[in-house]
Each structure stands twice: as structure tokens, then as C-alpha cells.
Amino acid sequence: MSELRPVRLLVRGTGEQGDGAAAFMAVSSLLQDLPATLAALLDIRWCEQLEIEDLLDVPPSVGCVIVDTLVGMPLGSMATIPLCDLPDHAGVIDTRPTPSCLMPIGQLMAIAEILRDEPLDGALVGIGGGPTGLADARDTQVRRALPAFQVAIEAALRAAASRSSTGGP
């Protein structure tokens, strides 16, 4: 068994926003049930919006998992996308927009790849927020999907923690 590495967990949204509550609520609840060995590896950052600095600040030897709602996906559906693939999905998939964060996540990742010494290793785990990206955790479809969303988040955290610092399995 390989040695585990730290993981930066970037959770977009706050519990006070209906539009970001799904990611916030899923992670908040998941943290209570994570095995101690995995929880100890996490450096959790709660981000009202995802900024380029959040991505540049992740050390090269640290895995990264981003949790957010996704625009254009049916409410409550889920996707896990490797971070290295996000620039290729720039026009297809995006996270929930905010007035001060108008750059699609694919473009944000492409810029981060150029500015970083090494590419980010990890995944985006998203829950569908419908046409607007507003995955309100009070919505019945989203609420029913939260347990599966938590399973997807935990799987991404485990995968990111178990990869070697060179990015391979």
C-alpha cells in the first residue's frame, strides 16, 4: 500500500447561500463520518468563489478536490472530472457563476496549469444545479442526491490521497 498524501479540499459556496448550500452541506455532513486517517490529511478551504490564487496555493505534492454545483446538469445529478481534463471541458461544463467569478472553471484551470510548476492532481466533484447552477440543498431532488454526492466526494478524496506526488496511481 502506498503512502498517503495531504489533500486540499476546496468547497465552493457557503451554508448561507441557497445556491451554494448543496456543496457546503454535503461536505459539512461528510466530515463528521470520514475515517480519522483520511480526515487528518485534509486541508479544507471554504471558498465563496474559486479564485486563481486558490489553485496556485496548492503545493505540488498535495492532491486537490474541488466541490461545487455544476451549471446545465439536471438537478441532483453528479459528475467527477479529473482536474487535468477541465480545460478540455471549458465550453461544456462549468461551475455555478457568481458576479465576481465570471471565468469558467476550465479556463481557470488552464491558467493555473500555465502558472504552476506542476499540474494540479485531483478532481472536481459536482452536483447538478440545473440550467442556472443553483443547486439549493432545500430542493427535494438535490436533498435526495446528497448521500450519493457525499460518496462521490469521499471517493475523490481517497483517490487524491492515495496518488503519488508525481500524479500517478
C-alpha positions in Angstrom: 0.0 0.0 0.0 1.4 3.4 -1.0 1.9 6.2 1.5 -1.0 8.7 1.7 -0.5 12.4 1.0 -2.3 15.5 2.1 -5.3 16.8 0.1 -6.5 20.3 -0.3 -10.3 20.3 -0.3 -11.8 23.4 -1.9 -15.5 23.7 -1.2 -17.3 26.4 -3.1 -20.2 28.2 -1.5 -21.4 28.9 2.0 -24.2 27.4 4.1 -25.9 30.8 4.0 -26.4 30.8 0.2 -29.2 28.7 -1.3 -27.1 28.5 -4.5 -24.0 27.0 -2.7 -25.6 25.1 0.1 -25.5 21.7 -1.6 -21.7 21.5 -1.7 -21.4 23.1 1.8 -24.0 20.8 3.4 -22.6 17.7 1.7 -19.1 18.3 2.9 -20.1 19.5 6.4 -22.0 16.3 7.0 -19.4 14.1 5.3 -16.6 15.4 7.6 -18.4 14.0 10.6 -18.3 10.5 9.2 -14.9 10.4 7.5 -12.3 7.9 8.9 -9.8 9.7 11.1 -6.9 8.8 8.9 -8.5 10.4 5.8 -9.8 13.4 7.8 -6.3 14.1 9.2 -5.0 14.5 5.6 -7.4 17.2 4.6 -6.7 20.9 4.4 -10.2 22.3 3.9 -10.8 25.7 2.4 -14.3 27.1 2.2 -14.4 29.4 -0.8 -17.2 31.8 -1.5 -15.9 31.7 -5.1 -13.0 29.8 -6.6 -10.1 32.2 -7.5 -6.9 31.5 -9.4 -5.0 32.0 -6.1 -6.8 29.1 -4.5 -5.4 26.9 -7.3 -1.9 28.4 -7.3 -1.7 28.0 -3.5 -1.9 24.1 -3.6 1.6 22.7 -3.1 2.8 20.3 -5.8 2.9 17.3 -3.5 -0.7 17.8 -2.3 -3.8 16.4 -4.0 -6.8 18.7 -4.7 -10.5 18.1 -4.7 -12.9 20.9 -5.7 -16.6 20.5 -4.7 -19.2 22.7 -6.3 -22.5 22.8 -8.2 -22.5 22.5 -12.0 -24.4 24.6 -14.5 -26.5 22.9 -17.1 -26.6 19.4 -15.4 -30.0 18.1 -14.2 -30.7 18.9 -10.5 -29.1 16.3 -8.3 -27.1 14.6 -11.0 -23.3 14.2 -10.3 -20.1 14.3 -12.1 -16.5 13.7 -11.1 -14.0 15.1 -13.6 -10.2 14.9 -13.2 -8.7 18.4 -12.8 -6.3 17.8 -15.8 -9.4 17.3 -18.0 -11.2 20.5 -17.0 -9.5 22.8 -19.6 -10.9 20.4 -22.3 -14.4 20.8 -20.9 -14.3 24.6 -20.8 -17.3 25.1 -23.1 -19.2 22.0 -21.9 -19.2 22.1 -18.1 -18.9 24.9 -15.7 -19.4 25.6 -12.0 -22.0 27.9 -10.6 -21.3 31.5 -11.7 -21.1 34.5 -9.4 -20.9 38.2 -10.3 -17.2 38.4 -9.3 -16.2 35.0 -10.8 -17.2 35.1 -14.4 -14.3 32.9 -15.7 -15.4 29.3 -16.5 -13.6 26.7 -14.4 -12.0 25.2 -17.4 -10.3 28.5 -18.3 -9.3 29.0 -14.6 -7.6 25.6 -14.6 -5.9 26.3 -17.9 -4.4 29.4 -16.5 -3.4 27.6 -13.3 -1.6 24.9 -15.3 0.4 27.6 -17.1 1.4 29.4 -13.9 2.1 26.4 -11.7 5.3 24.4 -11.8 3.3 21.1 -11.9 -0.3 20.5 -12.8 -2.9 20.0 -10.1 -3.7 16.4 -9.4 -7.2 15.6 -8.2 -10.8 16.1 -9.3 -13.8 18.3 -9.4 -16.9 16.7 -7.8 -20.0 18.5 -8.8 -23.7 18.2 -8.3 -26.1 19.3 -11.0 -27.6 22.7 -10.4 -29.9 22.8 -13.4 -29.8 25.4 -16.1 -28.7 28.2 -13.7 -26.4 26.1 -11.5 -28.5 26.9 -8.4 -28.4 23.6 -6.5 -30.3 24.6 -3.5 -30.0 21.9 -0.8 -33.6 22.5 0.2 -34.7 21.3 -3.3 -36.1 17.8 -3.0 -34.1 16.4 -5.9 -30.8 17.8 -4.5 -31.6 16.7 -1.0 -32.2 13.2 -2.1 -28.9 13.2 -4.0 -26.8 14.5 -1.1 -25.9 11.0 0.2 -24.6 9.9 -3.2 -22.8 13.3 -3.6 -21.0 12.6 -0.3 -20.0 9.1 -1.6 -18.6 10.7 -4.7 -16.7 13.3 -2.7 -15.2 10.7 -0.3 -14.1 8.6 -3.3 -12.4 11.6 -4.9 -10.7 12.4 -1.6 -9.5 8.8 -1.2 -8.2 8.8 -4.8 -6.4 12.1 -4.3 -4.8 11.0 -1.0 -3.6 7.7 -2.5 -1.8 9.1 -5.5 2.0 9.5 -5.5 3.4 13.1 -5.5 4.2 12.6 -9.2 0.5 12.4 -10.0 0.3 8.7 -10.9 -1.7 6.0 -9.1 
